[in-house]
Amino acid sequence: MPNEPKIDQLVNRVREIRSKCTYDGMSLINAYPWDQGTDLRITSIRRLTRIIIALNLSLLYLAKIDVDEFADDIRLDFEHGIDIKQYLLVNELFVKIGYVSSLFFVIESVFRDYLRFMNIQAYEKVRHSVNQIFKLLIEDTLTWDLYRFDRSVFDLLRLIRNTLHNNGAHLPLRKNEKHVQIKYRGHTYEFIDGEILDFISWDLLLDLSDDIRSLFFHIANNEMIRSIEGRILDDHAIY
């Protein structure tokens, strides 16, 4: 497992990203006449903000919990003699898994909603492949160079999320993903068929979160997107 910063350091980093989300959202609200409650250009950032706030609360809980107080509730009968504080690590892993799932859910649902609005015919053809949805929205519909916004952000999060189905191991369905190397922020992350990932740190996840925040803001500010009159209706958000 990667060396992790202390909880209070993580909370400070999460709060920084939350503040950036708030700034982005208010900038869009002040610049454009979009409905902040139902327009995807605003609510996409709100979706991300809410799971970041949830992460903030979860980390604060982890920092304050006294596991000894709940020992009888969480100790398994066949695990007597094991340090009860190990359950803190299990609890943190639970939070991390939930955050990875939620983060990918937000980015996938936002991409789907944008593409569905922009080009429903194209969306129906690729709806079963989030990878194709991303490419079609960013590269073909908005005509951006994928690498301008660092394709590795999406690929890293997608592959990390997929390992949750296999208890943390990289077991790809695609033959061309048996051995993948992704360069991101000066580091190379390696996905090898059958091996468990050992680099999914909070720092990495928060870097990805910050880049997703930036991506959502730039999509909303894209000339094609911002010039759309009326609403890009967001009627699928559950956050």
Contacts in CASP RR format, 6 or more apart in sequence:
PFRMAT RR
TARGET T0000
AUTHOR 0000-0000-0000
METHOD contacts of the structure
MODEL  1
MPNEPKIDQLVNRVREIRSKCTYDGMSLINAYPWDQGTDLRITSIRRLTR
IIIALNLSLLYLAKIDVDEFADDIRLDFEHGIDIKQYLLVNELFVKIGYV
SSLFFVIESVFRDYLRFMNIQAYEKVRHSVNQIFKLLIEDTLTWDLYRFD
RSVFDLLRLIRNTLHNNGAHLPLRKNEKHVQIKYRGHTYEFIDGEILDFI
SWDLLLDLSDDIRSLFFHIANNEMIRSIEGRILDDHAIY
1 198 0 8 1.000
2 198 0 8 1.000
2 199 0 8 1.000
2 200 0 8 1.000
2 201 0 8 1.000
2 203 0 8 1.000
2 204 0 8 1.000
3 201 0 8 1.000
4 10 0 8 1.000
4 201 0 8 1.000
4 202 0 8 1.000
4 203 0 8 1.000
5 13 0 8 1.000
5 202 0 8 1.000
5 203 0 8 1.000
7 59 0 8 1.000
7 60 0 8 1.000
7 62 0 8 1.000
7 63 0 8 1.000
8 63 0 8 1.000
10 59 0 8 1.000
10 202 0 8 1.000
10 206 0 8 1.000
11 56 0 8 1.000
11 59 0 8 1.000
11 60 0 8 1.000
11 63 0 8 1.000
13 202 0 8 1.000
13 203 0 8 1.000
13 206 0 8 1.000
14 52 0 8 1.000
14 55 0 8 1.000
14 56 0 8 1.000
14 59 0 8 1.000
14 206 0 8 1.000
15 56 0 8 1.000
17 52 0 8 1.000
17 206 0 8 1.000
17 209 0 8 1.000
17 210 0 8 1.000
17 213 0 8 1.000
18 49 0 8 1.000
18 52 0 8 1.000
18 53 0 8 1.000
18 56 0 8 1.000
20 210 0 8 1.000
20 213 0 8 1.000
21 45 0 8 1.000
21 48 0 8 1.000
21 49 0 8 1.000
21 52 0 8 1.000
21 213 0 8 1.000
22 49 0 8 1.000
24 45 0 8 1.000
24 213 0 8 1.000
24 216 0 8 1.000
24 217 0 8 1.000
25 42 0 8 1.000
25 45 0 8 1.000
25 46 0 8 1.000
25 217 0 8 1.000
27 217 0 8 1.000
28 34 0 8 1.000
28 41 0 8 1.000
28 42 0 8 1.000
28 45 0 8 1.000
28 217 0 8 1.000
28 220 0 8 1.000
28 221 0 8 1.000
29 36 0 8 1.000
29 42 0 8 1.000
32 41 0 8 1.000
32 226 0 8 1.000
34 41 0 8 1.000
34 42 0 8 1.000
34 230 0 8 1.000
34 231 0 8 1.000
35 42 0 8 1.000
35 231 0 8 1.000
36 42 0 8 1.000
36 43 0 8 1.000
36 46 0 8 1.000
37 43 0 8 1.000
37 46 0 8 1.000
37 234 0 8 1.000
38 231 0 8 1.000
38 233 0 8 1.000
38 234 0 8 1.000
38 235 0 8 1.000
39 230 0 8 1.000
39 231 0 8 1.000
39 232 0 8 1.000
39 233 0 8 1.000
39 234 0 8 1.000
40 110 0 8 1.000
40 113 0 8 1.000
40 114 0 8 1.000
40 117 0 8 1.000
40 231 0 8 1.000
40 232 0 8 1.000
40 233 0 8 1.000
40 234 0 8 1.000
41 219 0 8 1.000
41 220 0 8 1.000
41 225 0 8 1.000
41 226 0 8 1.000
41 232 0 8 1.000
42 220 0 8 1.000
43 234 0 8 1.000
43 237 0 8 1.000
44 106 0 8 1.000
44 110 0 8 1.000
44 113 0 8 1.000
44 216 0 8 1.000
44 219 0 8 1.000
44 220 0 8 1.000
44 234 0 8 1.000
45 213 0 8 1.000
45 216 0 8 1.000
45 217 0 8 1.000
45 220 0 8 1.000
46 237 0 8 1.000
46 239 0 8 1.000
47 106 0 8 1.000
47 109 0 8 1.000
47 110 0 8 1.000
47 237 0 8 1.000
47 239 0 8 1.000
48 103 0 8 1.000
48 106 0 8 1.000
48 209 0 8 1.000
48 212 0 8 1.000
48 213 0 8 1.000
48 216 0 8 1.000
50 239 0 8 1.000
51 99 0 8 1.000
51 102 0 8 1.000
51 103 0 8 1.000
51 106 0 8 1.000
51 239 0 8 1.000
52 209 0 8 1.000
54 102 0 8 1.000
55 95 0 8 1.000
55 99 0 8 1.000
58 95 0 8 1.000
58 99 0 8 1.000
59 95 0 8 1.000
62 88 0 8 1.000
62 91 0 8 1.000
62 92 0 8 1.000
62 95 0 8 1.000
65 88 0 8 1.000
65 91 0 8 1.000
67 74 0 8 1.000
67 84 0 8 1.000
67 85 0 8 1.000
67 87 0 8 1.000
67 88 0 8 1.000
68 84 0 8 1.000
71 84 0 8 1.000
74 84 0 8 1.000
74 87 0 8 1.000
75 82 0 8 1.000
75 84 0 8 1.000
75 87 0 8 1.000
96 200 0 8 1.000
96 202 0 8 1.000
96 205 0 8 1.000
97 164 0 8 1.000
99 205 0 8 1.000
100 157 0 8 1.000
100 160 0 8 1.000
100 161 0 8 1.000
100 164 0 8 1.000
100 200 0 8 1.000
100 205 0 8 1.000
101 161 0 8 1.000
101 164 0 8 1.000
103 157 0 8 1.000
103 205 0 8 1.000
103 208 0 8 1.000
103 209 0 8 1.000
103 212 0 8 1.000
104 157 0 8 1.000
104 158 0 8 1.000
104 161 0 8 1.000
106 212 0 8 1.000
106 239 0 8 1.000
107 154 0 8 1.000
107 157 0 8 1.000
107 212 0 8 1.000
108 130 0 8 1.000
108 133 0 8 1.000
109 236 0 8 1.000
109 237 0 8 1.000
110 216 0 8 1.000
111 130 0 8 1.000
111 133 0 8 1.000
111 134 0 8 1.000
111 137 0 8 1.000
112 123 0 8 1.000
112 127 0 8 1.000
112 130 0 8 1.000
112 133 0 8 1.000
113 232 0 8 1.000
113 234 0 8 1.000
113 236 0 8 1.000
114 137 0 8 1.000
114 219 0 8 1.000
114 225 0 8 1.000
114 232 0 8 1.000
115 122 0 8 1.000
115 123 0 8 1.000
115 133 0 8 1.000
115 136 0 8 1.000
115 137 0 8 1.000
115 141 0 8 1.000
116 123 0 8 1.000
117 232 0 8 1.000
117 233 0 8 1.000
118 137 0 8 1.000
118 141 0 8 1.000
119 136 0 8 1.000
119 141 0 8 1.000
122 136 0 8 1.000
122 140 0 8 1.000
122 141 0 8 1.000
123 133 0 8 1.000
123 136 0 8 1.000
126 132 0 8 1.000
126 133 0 8 1.000
126 136 0 8 1.000
127 133 0 8 1.000
130 158 0 8 1.000
131 158 0 8 1.000
134 154 0 8 1.000
135 146 0 8 1.000
138 144 0 8 1.000
138 146 0 8 1.000
138 149 0 8 1.000
139 145 0 8 1.000
139 146 0 8 1.000
141 224 0 8 1.000
142 219 0 8 1.000
142 222 0 8 1.000
142 224 0 8 1.000
142 225 0 8 1.000
144 222 0 8 1.000
149 214 0 8 1.000
149 215 0 8 1.000
149 218 0 8 1.000
150 184 0 8 1.000
150 211 0 8 1.000
152 182 0 8 1.000
152 183 0 8 1.000
152 184 0 8 1.000
153 184 0 8 1.000
153 208 0 8 1.000
153 211 0 8 1.000
153 212 0 8 1.000
153 215 0 8 1.000
155 180 0 8 1.000
155 182 0 8 1.000
156 182 0 8 1.000
156 184 0 8 1.000
156 189 0 8 1.000
156 204 0 8 1.000
156 208 0 8 1.000
157 208 0 8 1.000
157 212 0 8 1.000
159 170 0 8 1.000
159 172 0 8 1.000
159 177 0 8 1.000
159 180 0 8 1.000
159 182 0 8 1.000
159 191 0 8 1.000
160 197 0 8 1.000
160 200 0 8 1.000
162 170 0 8 1.000
162 172 0 8 1.000
163 169 0 8 1.000
163 170 0 8 1.000
163 171 0 8 1.000
163 196 0 8 1.000
163 197 0 8 1.000
165 171 0 8 1.000
167 196 0 8 1.000
168 196 0 8 1.000
168 197 0 8 1.000
169 194 0 8 1.000
169 195 0 8 1.000
169 196 0 8 1.000
169 197 0 8 1.000
170 191 0 8 1.000
170 192 0 8 1.000
170 193 0 8 1.000
170 194 0 8 1.000
170 195 0 8 1.000
170 196 0 8 1.000
170 197 0 8 1.000
171 193 0 8 1.000
171 194 0 8 1.000
172 178 0 8 1.000
172 180 0 8 1.000
172 191 0 8 1.000
172 193 0 8 1.000
177 191 0 8 1.000
178 192 0 8 1.000
178 193 0 8 1.000
179 190 0 8 1.000
179 191 0 8 1.000
179 192 0 8 1.000
179 193 0 8 1.000
180 190 0 8 1.000
180 191 0 8 1.000
181 188 0 8 1.000
181 189 0 8 1.000
181 190 0 8 1.000
181 191 0 8 1.000
182 188 0 8 1.000
182 189 0 8 1.000
182 191 0 8 1.000
183 189 0 8 1.000
184 207 0 8 1.000
185 207 0 8 1.000
189 199 0 8 1.000
191 197 0 8 1.000
219 225 0 8 1.000
220 226 0 8 1.000
225 232 0 8 1.000
END
